[in-house]
Amino acid sequence: MALDEWVQREARPISLRQLTFFGRTLTEPRLIDSANYCRLEIPTRIAHRLRDIQTLPYVVVANPHLAHVYELYHRAFERFRRIKEIRTLDDNDHYCKLLEETLKEHASVIPQLAIGMLEVQGLMKPEQTDRFMNTMLKSRISRRVIAEQHLALTETFHAPWHFPNAQSAQDTEAVGEIFLRCNAKEIVERCGNTTQELIRQAYGSHVAIPEIRINGHLDATFPYILSHLEYIIGELLRNSIQAVIELRQWKDAQPPPIDVLICETPQHVIIRISDQGGGIPTEILPHLWSFSKGPRRQTRIENLGKVPKLLGTLQELKVGDKSPSEGQGPKDGFSNAGGHPVHHSSLASLTSRPPNLRLGIGLPMSRIYAEYWAGSLEMHNLEGFGVDAFLQISKLGNKNERLTTRAMMDAV
């Protein structure tokens, strides 16, 4: 059986250093190498996830949402395992078309998995369902990073401004999906402006929106996949702003600000987001990082069902009458660095949902994204006062990138 053969293969760990390498002085041979890396890695990783689903109890796999995910994965596996070695640019263009189609087909996987896990509650232990979800999402991150990076490099290679051997990664702001100099302050400002406007539209212009104050090491930069960082920070700011508004929405006083502190060390950048929103409710606190446990189960299922496809990132989001050039991120199809084309990440940005559409998966997903790149996310609850969120970001892309940890994650 083909699946058995592919399950025997081990996923090769990915690093920002490796992904950046393919994009340095991008040439046809390097683009073809990148394509063949994708060609082998993606079906290998899908095969392991199919086997994971097969080992679940039958009554769990029979859930229509989980069965739908299995069918999507099986179809993708059969499609990708049959692709022969990529030798030419035409081969690569055909392969990229398949990649794009599959990314779009799989856009609904996260809500389908989340609904399925909530519906099978009681048929598996919560620890088992959370472990399964963590494994599925970490593997999904790795596959989409590999696919989207290759699509971005292909787009760069075909761009009118690109001349092979004439441009090194050090001379550009981005190599594919990897933004080489993410500025923590600018990202917090951009995510904050977008989130504030989104919440203003939902709650009404009469509601005072908390100010976001940023202090600390304002020049801190690091290489990172921008859409991942924007997702995490967007979720944290959304939680803080909503908590403050809902605690004080019937009072006339100006709401207290959200304080963001940026701390840079040789190995890390730490972003602390502090609010005075009253803290996390006691009935939610024990289940903060769980996909399957916690209150409001039926509401979460209904809300997840309203999110048909989780496409688009914060940087693509247009809010109100503001154009993206007014601080909302790159214009569609262009970055801010010289007008070079940007491949739009298909990361599920839940930040574009209405504020009242609570899904209950933002924090656990944010932690998975943070941990995937050797970082961490912690919440310190000050009951009756507010919350301090600590996002630790590893300065990736250097010799200290923890490939052993990444290998363990990519092998799951």
DOVEX-109207 format. One record per residue (C-alpha): residue number from 1; residue in three letters; x, y, z. Coordinates in steps of 0.25 Angstrom, whole numbers, plus 5000, padded with zeros to 4 digits. Example, Ala and Ser with C-alpha at 12.3 -4.5 7.8 and 13.67 -1.06 7.14 Angstrom:
% residues 2
pos;code;u;v;w
1;ALA;5049;4982;5031
2;SER;5055;4996;5029
END
This chain:
% residues 412
pos;code;u;v;w
1;MET;5000;5000;5000
2;ALA;5005;5014;4996
3;LEU;5002;5020;5009
4;ASP;5010;5010;5017
5;GLU;5022;5013;5008
6;TRP;5021;5028;5011
7;VAL;5019;5026;5026
8;GLN;5032;5019;5027
9;ARG;5039;5032;5022
10;GLU;5043;5043;5032
11;ALA;5040;5057;5030
12;ARG;5053;5066;5029
13;PRO;5053;5077;5039
14;ILE;5051;5091;5033
15;SER;5058;5104;5038
16;LEU;5057;5118;5033
17;ARG;5072;5117;5030
18;GLN;5069;5106;5020
19;LEU;5057;5113;5014
20;THR;5065;5126;5012
21;PHE;5076;5118;5006
22;PHE;5067;5114;4994
23;GLY;5064;5129;4992
24;ARG;5078;5135;4992
25;THR;5083;5139;4978
26;LEU;5070;5131;4973
27;THR;5074;5123;4961
28;GLU;5067;5113;4953
29;PRO;5074;5101;4959
30;ARG;5071;5106;4973
31;LEU;5056;5108;4969
32;ILE;5056;5093;4964
33;ASP;5063;5088;4977
34;SER;5052;5095;4985
35;ALA;5041;5089;4977
36;ASN;5047;5075;4979
37;TYR;5048;5077;4994
38;CYS;5033;5081;4994
39;ARG;5030;5069;4985
40;LEU;5036;5059;4995
41;GLU;5033;5066;5008
42;ILE;5018;5069;5006
43;PRO;5013;5055;5003
44;THR;5022;5050;5014
45;ARG;5015;5059;5025
46;ILE;5001;5057;5019
47;ALA;5003;5041;5020
48;HIS;5007;5042;5035
49;ARG;4994;5050;5038
50;LEU;4986;5040;5030
51;ARG;4991;5029;5039
52;ASP;4988;5037;5051
53;ILE;4974;5039;5047
54;GLN;4973;5024;5044
55;THR;4977;5021;5058
56;LEU;4966;5029;5065
57;PRO;4954;5021;5070
58;TYR;4944;5018;5058
59;VAL;4933;5026;5065
60;VAL;4942;5038;5065
61;VAL;4946;5036;5050
62;ALA;4932;5035;5046
63;ASN;4929;5049;5051
64;PRO;4925;5056;5038
65;HIS;4935;5068;5040
66;LEU;4947;5059;5043
67;ALA;4943;5050;5032
68;HIS;4943;5062;5022
69;VAL;4957;5065;5027
70;TYR;4962;5051;5024
71;GLU;4956;5051;5010
72;LEU;4963;5064;5007
73;TYR;4976;5059;5012
74;HIS;4975;5046;5005
75;ARG;4972;5053;4992
76;ALA;4984;5062;4994
77;PHE;4993;5050;4997
78;GLU;4988;5043;4984
79;ARG;4991;5055;4976
80;PHE;5004;5059;4981
81;ARG;5010;5045;4983
82;ARG;5009;5042;4968
83;ILE;5017;5055;4964
84;LYS;5030;5051;4957
85;GLU;5043;5058;4959
86;ILE;5042;5073;4955
87;ARG;5053;5076;4944
88;THR;5049;5089;4937
89;LEU;5042;5102;4940
90;ASP;5029;5097;4932
91;ASP;5029;5085;4942
92;ASN;5030;5094;4953
93;ASP;5019;5103;4948
94;HIS;5010;5091;4947
95;TYR;5014;5087;4961
96;CYS;5011;5101;4967
97;LYS;4997;5101;4961
98;LEU;4994;5088;4968
99;LEU;5000;5094;4981
100;GLU;4991;5106;4980
101;GLU;4978;5098;4977
102;THR;4981;5089;4989
103;LEU;4984;5101;4998
104;LYS;4970;5107;4995
105;GLU;4963;5093;4996
106;HIS;4969;5092;5010
107;ALA;4965;5106;5015
108;SER;4954;5100;5023
109;VAL;4962;5089;5031
110;ILE;4964;5097;5044
111;PRO;4949;5100;5046
112;GLN;4945;5086;5042
113;LEU;4955;5080;5052
114;ALA;4951;5089;5063
115;ILE;4936;5086;5061
116;GLY;4939;5071;5060
117;MET;4947;5071;5073
118;LEU;4936;5078;5080
119;GLU;4926;5069;5075
120;VAL;4933;5056;5079
121;GLN;4935;5061;5093
122;GLY;4933;5050;5102
123;LEU;4937;5039;5092
124;MET;4952;5042;5095
125;LYS;4959;5047;5107
126;PRO;4962;5063;5106
127;GLU;4977;5060;5107
128;GLN;4976;5051;5095
129;THR;4968;5061;5086
130;ASP;4977;5073;5090
131;ARG;4989;5064;5087
132;PHE;4983;5060;5073
133;MET;4979;5075;5070
134;ASN;4993;5080;5074
135;THR;5000;5069;5065
136;MET;4990;5072;5053
137;LEU;4992;5087;5054
138;LYS;5008;5087;5055
139;SER;5008;5078;5043
140;ARG;4999;5087;5036
141;ILE;5008;5099;5039
142;SER;5020;5092;5034
143;ARG;5013;5087;5021
144;ARG;5008;5101;5018
145;VAL;5021;5108;5021
146;ILE;5028;5099;5011
147;ALA;5017;5101;5000
148;GLU;5015;5115;5002
149;GLN;5030;5118;5002
150;HIS;5032;5111;4989
151;LEU;5021;5118;4983
152;ALA;5026;5131;4987
153;LEU;5040;5128;4982
154;THR;5034;5124;4969
155;GLU;5026;5137;4968
156;THR;5039;5144;4971
157;PHE;5047;5137;4960
158;HIS;5036;5140;4950
159;ALA;5035;5155;4954
160;PRO;5039;5165;4944
161;TRP;5049;5172;4954
162;HIS;5056;5159;4957
163;PHE;5070;5156;4951
164;PRO;5077;5143;4955
165;ASN;5090;5145;4962
166;ALA;5088;5160;4963
167;GLN;5081;5160;4977
168;SER;5084;5154;4990
169;ALA;5075;5152;5002
170;GLN;5083;5163;5010
171;ASP;5079;5174;4999
172;THR;5064;5171;5001
173;GLU;5053;5172;5012
174;ALA;5048;5158;5009
175;VAL;5052;5144;5004
176;GLY;5039;5138;4999
177;GLU;5030;5138;5011
178;ILE;5041;5141;5021
179;PHE;5042;5155;5025
180;LEU;5057;5157;5029
181;ARG;5055;5170;5038
182;CYS;5042;5169;5045
183;ASN;5041;5181;5054
184;ALA;5033;5178;5066
185;LYS;5028;5192;5069
186;GLU;5023;5194;5054
187;ILE;5016;5180;5055
188;VAL;5009;5183;5068
189;GLU;5005;5197;5062
190;ARG;4999;5191;5050
191;CYS;4992;5180;5057
192;GLY;4987;5190;5067
193;ASN;4981;5199;5057
194;THR;4974;5189;5049
195;THR;4968;5182;5062
196;GLN;4964;5195;5068
197;GLU;4957;5199;5055
198;LEU;4950;5185;5054
199;ILE;4945;5186;5068
200;ARG;4941;5201;5066
201;GLN;4932;5196;5054
202;ALA;4926;5185;5063
203;TYR;4923;5193;5076
204;GLY;4920;5206;5069
205;SER;4927;5219;5068
206;HIS;4921;5224;5082
207;VAL;4930;5213;5089
208;ALA;4943;5218;5094
209;ILE;4954;5209;5089
210;PRO;4966;5207;5098
211;GLU;4979;5213;5094
212;ILE;4991;5204;5091
213;ARG;5004;5209;5097
214;ILE;5017;5203;5092
215;ASN;5030;5204;5100
216;GLY;5044;5197;5102
217;HIS;5053;5193;5091
218;LEU;5046;5200;5079
219;ASP;5057;5197;5069
220;ALA;5057;5182;5071
221;THR;5057;5174;5058
222;PHE;5058;5159;5055
223;PRO;5055;5149;5043
224;TYR;5041;5143;5044
225;ILE;5029;5139;5035
226;LEU;5021;5152;5036
227;SER;5007;5146;5035
228;HIS;5010;5136;5047
229;LEU;5014;5148;5056
230;GLU;5002;5157;5051
231;TYR;4993;5145;5055
232;ILE;4998;5143;5069
233;ILE;4999;5158;5072
234;GLY;4985;5161;5066
235;GLU;4979;5150;5075
236;LEU;4985;5156;5087
237;LEU;4982;5170;5085
238;ARG;4967;5166;5081
239;ASN;4966;5159;5094
240;SER;4971;5171;5102
241;ILE;4963;5181;5095
242;GLN;4950;5174;5096
243;ALA;4952;5170;5111
244;VAL;4955;5185;5114
245;ILE;4943;5190;5106
246;GLU;4933;5179;5112
247;LEU;4938;5182;5126
248;ARG;4935;5197;5125
249;GLN;4926;5199;5113
250;TRP;4915;5205;5122
251;LYS;4924;5215;5128
252;ASP;4927;5229;5123
253;ALA;4942;5229;5127
254;GLN;4953;5227;5116
255;PRO;4957;5212;5117
256;PRO;4971;5209;5122
257;PRO;4981;5207;5111
258;ILE;4987;5194;5106
259;ASP;5002;5194;5110
260;VAL;5012;5187;5101
261;LEU;5026;5185;5105
262;ILE;5037;5180;5095
263;CYS;5049;5174;5101
264;GLU;5061;5170;5093
265;THR;5072;5160;5097
266;PRO;5083;5154;5088
267;GLN;5075;5141;5086
268;HIS;5060;5146;5088
269;VAL;5050;5157;5086
270;ILE;5039;5157;5097
271;ILE;5026;5165;5095
272;ARG;5018;5167;5108
273;ILE;5003;5171;5105
274;SER;4997;5176;5118
275;ASP;4982;5180;5120
276;GLN;4973;5184;5131
277;GLY;4961;5176;5126
278;GLY;4957;5169;5139
279;GLY;4965;5156;5136
280;ILE;4961;5143;5131
281;PRO;4948;5137;5136
282;THR;4950;5126;5146
283;GLU;4941;5116;5138
284;ILE;4950;5118;5125
285;LEU;4964;5119;5132
286;PRO;4966;5104;5134
287;HIS;4963;5101;5119
288;LEU;4971;5113;5113
289;TRP;4980;5104;5104
290;SER;4970;5093;5101
291;PHE;4962;5091;5088
292;SER;4952;5082;5093
293;LYS;4949;5086;5107
294;GLY;4943;5098;5114
295;PRO;4929;5105;5114
296;ARG;4921;5110;5103
297;ARG;4923;5098;5095
298;GLN;4910;5099;5086
299;THR;4913;5114;5084
300;ARG;4927;5111;5079
301;ILE;4922;5100;5070
302;GLU;4911;5109;5064
303;ASN;4922;5121;5062
304;LEU;4932;5111;5056
305;GLY;4921;5107;5046
306;LYS;4920;5122;5042
307;VAL;4935;5122;5037
308;PRO;4934;5115;5024
309;LYS;4948;5118;5020
310;LEU;4959;5124;5028
311;LEU;4967;5131;5017
312;GLY;4974;5144;5017
313;THR;4984;5150;5027
314;LEU;4983;5162;5036
315;GLN;4993;5169;5026
316;GLU;4983;5167;5014
317;LEU;4971;5172;5022
318;LYS;4964;5184;5018
319;VAL;4957;5191;5029
320;GLY;4947;5203;5027
321;ASP;4951;5213;5017
322;LYS;4965;5212;5020
323;SER;4974;5207;5009
324;PRO;4985;5197;5012
325;SER;4995;5208;5010
326;GLU;4990;5215;5022
327;GLY;4997;5206;5032
328;GLN;4989;5193;5029
329;GLY;5001;5186;5023
330;PRO;5005;5183;5009
331;LYS;4996;5186;4997
332;ASP;4990;5174;4990
333;GLY;5001;5168;4982
334;PHE;5012;5177;4987
335;SER;5021;5178;4999
336;ASN;5026;5191;5004
337;ALA;5040;5188;5000
338;GLY;5042;5193;4986
339;GLY;5028;5189;4981
340;HIS;5032;5174;4979
341;PRO;5021;5164;4978
342;VAL;5017;5157;4990
343;HIS;5010;5143;4991
344;HIS;4998;5144;5000
345;SER;4999;5134;5011
346;SER;4988;5125;5013
347;LEU;4989;5125;5028
348;ALA;4976;5125;5034
349;SER;4975;5139;5040
350;LEU;4963;5138;5050
351;THR;4966;5153;5053
352;SER;4957;5157;5042
353;ARG;4944;5151;5048
354;PRO;4934;5160;5055
355;PRO;4938;5162;5070
356;ASN;4925;5155;5075
357;LEU;4929;5142;5067
358;ARG;4936;5135;5078
359;LEU;4943;5122;5074
360;GLY;4951;5118;5086
361;ILE;4963;5114;5078
362;GLY;4971;5127;5077
363;LEU;4980;5125;5089
364;PRO;4983;5110;5087
365;MET;4986;5113;5072
366;SER;4995;5125;5075
367;ARG;5003;5116;5085
368;ILE;5005;5106;5074
369;TYR;5010;5116;5064
370;ALA;5019;5122;5075
371;GLU;5025;5109;5079
372;TYR;5027;5104;5065
373;TRP;5038;5114;5063
374;ALA;5044;5111;5076
375;GLY;5037;5122;5084
376;SER;5026;5122;5095
377;LEU;5013;5129;5099
378;GLU;5009;5130;5114
379;MET;4997;5137;5120
380;HIS;4998;5142;5135
381;ASN;4984;5145;5140
382;LEU;4983;5156;5150
383;GLU;4969;5152;5155
384;GLY;4960;5165;5157
385;PHE;4970;5174;5149
386;GLY;4975;5169;5136
387;VAL;4984;5160;5128
388;ASP;4999;5160;5124
389;ALA;5002;5152;5112
390;PHE;5017;5149;5109
391;LEU;5020;5145;5095
392;GLN;5035;5141;5094
393;ILE;5041;5141;5080
394;SER;5054;5134;5076
395;LYS;5063;5141;5067
396;LEU;5062;5130;5056
397;GLY;5071;5129;5044
398;ASN;5084;5128;5051
399;LYS;5093;5117;5056
400;ASN;5085;5115;5069
401;GLU;5072;5111;5062
402;ARG;5068;5099;5070
403;LEU;5067;5088;5059
404;THR;5066;5077;5069
405;THR;5053;5083;5074
406;ARG;5048;5086;5060
407;ALA;5051;5071;5056
408;MET;5043;5066;5067
409;MET;5031;5075;5063
410;ASP;5033;5072;5048
411;ALA;5033;5057;5051
412;VAL;5020;5057;5059
END
